Amino acid sequence: MERNEIPGQGSCRIESGFWNRYIGVIRNGVIPYQWDILNDRREDAEPSHAIDNFRIAAGEMEGAFYGQVFQDSDVYKWLEAVGNILMLERDPHLEEQADSLIDLIVKAQEPDGYLDTYFTIREPDKKWSDLLECHELYCAGHMIEGAIAYYQATGKEKIYRAACRLADYLTQIFGQEEGKMHGYPGHQEIELALLKLYEVSGEEQYLRLASYFLETRGTNRFFEEEFEKRGRTTFWNGAKIPEPNERYNHYPYSYYNQFHAPVRQQETAVGHAVRAMYMYTAMADLAAKTKDQELYRVCRRLWDDVTTKQMYLTGGIGATSSGEAFTQDYDLPNDTNYSETCASIGLIFFAHRMLQCETDSVYGDVMEQALYNTVLGGMNYEGNRFFYVNPLEAVPEVSKANPERHHVGTLRRKWFSCACCPPNLARLIGSLWKYIYTVGESRVNVQLYIAGTAHLNTGGQTLSVIQKTEYPNDGKISFTIQGDGERDIEFALRIPGWAENWRFTINGEAVVPDQVEKGYAVFCRNWKQETTIQADFEMKAQFVGANPKIHYDLGRAAMTRGPLVYCLEEADNGPRLDELVLNTEAGIRETARPEWNGYVELEADAVRIKLPEGQDLYMPYRPVKEKVKVRAVPYYLWNNRGEGEMQVWMKAD
């Protein structure tokens, strides 16, 4: 199997100037930077101690556990990012670092397969006593995912075998059988990891355990009984456990962790957004692997709720800082918005698994919406500063002074004490080639427009595809296709939801698709003779409005171009961005900028409505109106030119 091969589907290599730059940033910048962080070599960043925790657990050094209870997961996500990057190109130095880490992980693993440095070091007699809060299963899931990626990249089995030992141990501890624990994780993650391990190993016990964790969720009082056994009145981080809620006859925390109802009965997305996305991803993966139509319909119901009622224009989800969570339909504030980077990464995972259940362009649309806006915006252009929270409006002095807005950072940070987002970014971008195509028995679907070369297996035939494009700056894409078989194969191009007009040619001649279904233009041919399809999705800037139920955006407009959402920054437009009112009738002008991957800058006419400066807190409303031009940059690039105000939704006439 080629290193960068999608099991059963084929291989794909990215050859995009835009994305190869980011992949290079991950390989040469983010991964080494995070390695230094994990080893506490950056004095100007928050300490991690994550690898020292493994040294202590392995008996190689003395000391106490330090950090979050889930600190191990930062190490595992780093390993997964390394594996994904090595699938693209082997690197002896990077492998040497990873192998030294793997030796440490394996040495820290206990003889029965248990692996969690927090409990090994701090509470060895309390393993599995706090599934709700202490993240043992969450860390186990990330360990398994990291191990699989490294094994697939290098063929080295040491960490993979350790992952199997851990998974085998879990099958002995958890299950519906008498004598086993009937619990499930507080923070979902192990479910999707076990499904990946099943895919690689073929071991049915991993599929069964993943199914057990999902199907048992919300069916018993396990977590309440867990509290009672430990006699606890607070969570591990000191927060007080709330009293039972009469309306739901559960702890309100059940909604935060999505165990308020069995998964098949859940109607809407609730609670912690990342936990929800990981759970929905596993549910969709299980539905696809077992062809469970009922479970798929539950996933589609939850998908529709998230993306049509609770998602920001940028693909951000989880509107409130209270629990990093969903609130209710259409509650999407801009200035207190949370939209954790990890939540949008999880949304991409969910979309990708839903594409295994059904071919529908809504999944690809949301993948690119989240990818090009919130996900890329979670990291600066150099790859050494990160956002955990991704607001749609920010005023630095307000964020610093108001406790309810402290979470709205206006400068990216070097690291976090809860450092889930930076390594999550690294592992996603390193594996982006897996998301470009989906393949069936007689069909290839193009989900993302990213230049590169692919060799895709469909029903015993191989279709070689060369994709060329300057996307997301340009909507022209060409595909040179050649097959090695006699059967007709459908080649389906996702028509982006933002594209109002499109054109296709085959070998230079204008054509119409054989059919357009569920947002795809489908061409059915025998591709034995080399054929070139040219797609031209008209990419023009436009003003966008929000559903009137989102009252925060009433009287406001945003600017978009293709998949990119734009924003105003103080660096271009001065302070007090809320004084500006767009003239939407005058249209939008586009200007190419050579820096930052040649992004397109937008310009629009506006009026600045000012009140006179003075000492009075209030005064008669006698505004001065001044015609101005505003400049907008892609949202993902904001805060690369120093600290200042930012705004996506602008007042408009």
ChimeraX attribute file (.defattr): number of C-alpha atoms within 10 A of each C-alpha:
attribute: neighborCount
match mode: 1-to-1
recipient: residues
	/A:1	11
	/A:2	13
	/A:3	20
	/A:4	21
	/A:5	21
	/A:6	19
	/A:7	13
	/A:8	13
	/A:9	20
	/A:10	22
	/A:11	21
	/A:12	26
	/A:13	20
	/A:14	20
	/A:15	18
	/A:16	19
	/A:17	15
	/A:18	20
	/A:19	18
	/A:20	16
	/A:21	14
	/A:22	21
	/A:23	22
	/A:24	14
	/A:25	19
	/A:26	26
	/A:27	22
	/A:28	12
	/A:29	15
	/A:30	25
	/A:31	24
	/A:32	17
	/A:33	18
	/A:34	24
	/A:35	18
	/A:36	14
	/A:37	22
	/A:38	20
	/A:39	15
	/A:40	18
	/A:41	15
	/A:42	17
	/A:43	9
	/A:44	10
	/A:45	14
	/A:46	16
	/A:47	18
	/A:48	27
	/A:49	20
	/A:50	23
	/A:51	22
	/A:52	22
	/A:53	26
	/A:54	28
	/A:55	20
	/A:56	19
	/A:57	28
	/A:58	21
	/A:59	14
	/A:60	13
	/A:61	12
	/A:62	12
	/A:63	13
	/A:64	14
	/A:65	21
	/A:66	17
	/A:67	16
	/A:68	18
	/A:69	20
	/A:70	22
	/A:71	26
	/A:72	27
	/A:73	25
	/A:74	25
	/A:75	24
	/A:76	24
	/A:77	28
	/A:78	25
	/A:79	30
	/A:80	30
	/A:81	28
	/A:82	28
	/A:83	30
	/A:84	28
	/A:85	27
	/A:86	23
	/A:87	23
	/A:88	20
	/A:89	13
	/A:90	15
	/A:91	13
	/A:92	10
	/A:93	9
	/A:94	16
	/A:95	17
	/A:96	11
	/A:97	14
	/A:98	18
	/A:99	17
	/A:100	10
	/A:101	19
	/A:102	20
	/A:103	13
	/A:104	20
	/A:105	24
	/A:106	19
	/A:107	18
	/A:108	23
	/A:109	21
	/A:110	15
	/A:111	11
	/A:112	11
	/A:113	17
	/A:114	21
	/A:115	28
	/A:116	27
	/A:117	30
	/A:118	25
	/A:119	19
	/A:120	22
	/A:121	18
	/A:122	13
	/A:123	11
	/A:124	12
	/A:125	9
	/A:126	11
	/A:127	15
	/A:128	18
	/A:129	16
	/A:130	20
	/A:131	19
	/A:132	25
	/A:133	18
	/A:134	23
	/A:135	26
	/A:136	28
	/A:137	24
	/A:138	23
	/A:139	27
	/A:140	26
	/A:141	26
	/A:142	25
	/A:143	29
	/A:144	27
	/A:145	27
	/A:146	27
	/A:147	28
	/A:148	27
	/A:149	26
	/A:150	28
	/A:151	20
	/A:152	21
	/A:153	24
	/A:154	14
	/A:155	12
	/A:156	13
	/A:157	14
	/A:158	15
	/A:159	23
	/A:160	23
	/A:161	16
	/A:162	22
	/A:163	27
	/A:164	20
	/A:165	19
	/A:166	22
	/A:167	24
	/A:168	17
	/A:169	15
	/A:170	19
	/A:171	16
	/A:172	13
	/A:173	15
	/A:174	18
	/A:175	21
	/A:176	13
	/A:177	10
	/A:178	8
	/A:179	10
	/A:180	12
	/A:181	15
	/A:182	18
	/A:183	24
	/A:184	25
	/A:185	24
	/A:186	23
	/A:187	24
	/A:188	28
	/A:189	26
	/A:190	30
	/A:191	29
	/A:192	28
	/A:193	26
	/A:194	27
	/A:195	26
	/A:196	21
	/A:197	23
	/A:198	17
	/A:199	15
	/A:200	12
	/A:201	12
	/A:202	12
	/A:203	14
	/A:204	12
	/A:205	14
	/A:206	24
	/A:207	22
	/A:208	17
	/A:209	23
	/A:210	25
	/A:211	20
	/A:212	18
	/A:213	20
	/A:214	25
	/A:215	15
	/A:216	19
	/A:217	23
	/A:218	22
	/A:219	12
	/A:220	15
	/A:221	13
	/A:222	18
	/A:223	23
	/A:224	14
	/A:225	11
	/A:226	17
	/A:227	17
	/A:228	11
	/A:229	11
	/A:230	11
	/A:231	9
	/A:232	12
	/A:233	14
	/A:234	12
	/A:235	15
	/A:236	14
	/A:237	10
	/A:238	8
	/A:239	9
	/A:240	11
	/A:241	14
	/A:242	12
	/A:243	11
	/A:244	13
	/A:245	11
	/A:246	9
	/A:247	7
	/A:248	12
	/A:249	10
	/A:250	16
	/A:251	18
	/A:252	18
	/A:253	20
	/A:254	20
	/A:255	18
	/A:256	22
	/A:257	26
	/A:258	24
	/A:259	25
	/A:260	23
	/A:261	17
	/A:262	15
	/A:263	21
	/A:264	17
	/A:265	11
	/A:266	17
	/A:267	13
	/A:268	18
	/A:269	26
	/A:270	23
	/A:271	25
	/A:272	25
	/A:273	31
	/A:274	26
	/A:275	24
	/A:276	27
	/A:277	28
	/A:278	23
	/A:279	26
	/A:280	30
	/A:281	26
	/A:282	29
	/A:283	29
	/A:284	29
	/A:285	27
	/A:286	24
	/A:287	23
	/A:288	19
	/A:289	14
	/A:290	11
	/A:291	13
	/A:292	14
	/A:293	12
	/A:294	11
	/A:295	20
	/A:296	21
	/A:297	15
	/A:298	21
	/A:299	27
	/A:300	17
	/A:301	15
	/A:302	19
	/A:303	22
	/A:304	15
	/A:305	18
	/A:306	22
	/A:307	18
	/A:308	11
	/A:309	19
	/A:310	24
	/A:311	23
	/A:312	26
	/A:313	24
	/A:314	28
	/A:315	27
	/A:316	32
	/A:317	33
	/A:318	31
	/A:319	28
	/A:320	21
	/A:321	20
	/A:322	14
	/A:323	16
	/A:324	22
	/A:325	26
	/A:326	28
	/A:327	19
	/A:328	15
	/A:329	16
	/A:330	19
	/A:331	20
	/A:332	29
	/A:333	18
	/A:334	19
	/A:335	19
	/A:336	22
	/A:337	26
	/A:338	29
	/A:339	31
	/A:340	29
	/A:341	29
	/A:342	26
	/A:343	30
	/A:344	29
	/A:345	27
	/A:346	25
	/A:347	29
	/A:348	26
	/A:349	22
	/A:350	25
	/A:351	23
	/A:352	24
	/A:353	22
	/A:354	27
	/A:355	23
	/A:356	16
	/A:357	21
	/A:358	13
	/A:359	20
	/A:360	17
	/A:361	22
	/A:362	21
	/A:363	23
	/A:364	28
	/A:365	22
	/A:366	23
	/A:367	23
	/A:368	21
	/A:369	24
	/A:370	29
	/A:371	25
	/A:372	19
	/A:373	24
	/A:374	31
	/A:375	30
	/A:376	21
	/A:377	26
	/A:378	26
	/A:379	27
	/A:380	19
	/A:381	19
	/A:382	12
	/A:383	22
	/A:384	19
	/A:385	17
	/A:386	23
	/A:387	26
	/A:388	26
	/A:389	26
	/A:390	30
	/A:391	27
	/A:392	25
	/A:393	22
	/A:394	24
	/A:395	21
	/A:396	17
	/A:397	11
	/A:398	14
	/A:399	18
	/A:400	15
	/A:401	10
	/A:402	11
	/A:403	10
	/A:404	13
	/A:405	19
	/A:406	15
	/A:407	18
	/A:408	27
	/A:409	19
	/A:410	25
	/A:411	18
	/A:412	20
	/A:413	16
	/A:414	18
	/A:415	23
	/A:416	16
	/A:417	12
	/A:418	15
	/A:419	18
	/A:420	19
	/A:421	24
	/A:422	27
	/A:423	23
	/A:424	21
	/A:425	23
	/A:426	27
	/A:427	24
	/A:428	22
	/A:429	22
	/A:430	26
	/A:431	19
	/A:432	18
	/A:433	24
	/A:434	20
	/A:435	22
	/A:436	20
	/A:437	24
	/A:438	21
	/A:439	20
	/A:440	17
	/A:441	13
	/A:442	16
	/A:443	21
	/A:444	21
	/A:445	22
	/A:446	22
	/A:447	27
	/A:448	20
	/A:449	24
	/A:450	26
	/A:451	24
	/A:452	18
	/A:453	19
	/A:454	22
	/A:455	20
	/A:456	26
	/A:457	23
	/A:458	21
	/A:459	16
	/A:460	12
	/A:461	17
	/A:462	17
	/A:463	23
	/A:464	22
	/A:465	21
	/A:466	19
	/A:467	23
	/A:468	19
	/A:469	21
	/A:470	17
	/A:471	20
	/A:472	19
	/A:473	18
	/A:474	17
	/A:475	20
	/A:476	20
	/A:477	19
	/A:478	20
	/A:479	20
	/A:480	18
	/A:481	20
	/A:482	19
	/A:483	24
	/A:484	14
	/A:485	16
	/A:486	11
	/A:487	16
	/A:488	15
	/A:489	23
	/A:490	21
	/A:491	21
	/A:492	25
	/A:493	23
	/A:494	24
	/A:495	24
	/A:496	23
	/A:497	15
	/A:498	17
	/A:499	16
	/A:500	11
	/A:501	10
	/A:502	14
	/A:503	14
	/A:504	20
	/A:505	16
	/A:506	17
	/A:507	13
	/A:508	11
	/A:509	9
	/A:510	11
	/A:511	14
	/A:512	13
	/A:513	15
	/A:514	13
	/A:515	12
	/A:516	15
	/A:517	14
	/A:518	13
	/A:519	18
	/A:520	21
	/A:521	21
	/A:522	21
	/A:523	20
	/A:524	16
	/A:525	16
	/A:526	16
	/A:527	22
	/A:528	15
	/A:529	11
	/A:530	13
	/A:531	18
	/A:532	19
	/A:533	22
	/A:534	22
	/A:535	20
	/A:536	17
	/A:537	20
	/A:538	17
	/A:539	21
	/A:540	16
	/A:541	21
	/A:542	18
	/A:543	16
	/A:544	14
	/A:545	16
	/A:546	18
	/A:547	10
	/A:548	11
	/A:549	13
	/A:550	15
	/A:551	14
	/A:552	16
	/A:553	19
	/A:554	16
	/A:555	15
	/A:556	19
	/A:557	21
	/A:558	22
	/A:559	25
	/A:560	25
	/A:561	23
	/A:562	21
	/A:563	25
	/A:564	25
	/A:565	24
	/A:566	27
	/A:567	24
	/A:568	27
	/A:569	26
	/A:570	20
	/A:571	17
	/A:572	13
	/A:573	17
	/A:574	12
	/A:575	14
	/A:576	13
	/A:577	21
	/A:578	15
	/A:579	15
	/A:580	23
	/A:581	22
	/A:582	23
	/A:583	17
	/A:584	17
	/A:585	11
	/A:586	10
	/A:587	13
	/A:588	18
	/A:589	15
	/A:590	15
	/A:591	12
	/A:592	11
	/A:593	12
	/A:594	9
	/A:595	8
	/A:596	10
	/A:597	13
	/A:598	13
	/A:599	18
	/A:600	24
	/A:601	17
	/A:602	23
	/A:603	19
	/A:604	19
	/A:605	19
	/A:606	21
	/A:607	20
	/A:608	20
	/A:609	15
	/A:610	16
	/A:611	14
	/A:612	10
	/A:613	6
	/A:614	8
	/A:615	7
	/A:616	6
	/A:617	5
	/A:618	7
	/A:619	10
	/A:620	6
	/A:621	9
	/A:622	10
	/A:623	11
	/A:624	11
	/A:625	13
	/A:626	11
	/A:627	13
	/A:628	14
	/A:629	15
	/A:630	21
	/A:631	21
	/A:632	24
	/A:633	23
	/A:634	23
	/A:635	25
	/A:636	24
	/A:637	19
	/A:638	28
	/A:639	21
	/A:640	16
	/A:641	12
	/A:642	12
	/A:643	17
	/A:644	18
	/A:645	23
	/A:646	28
	/A:647	23
	/A:648	26
	/A:649	25
	/A:650	22
	/A:651	20
	/A:652	19
	/A:653	13
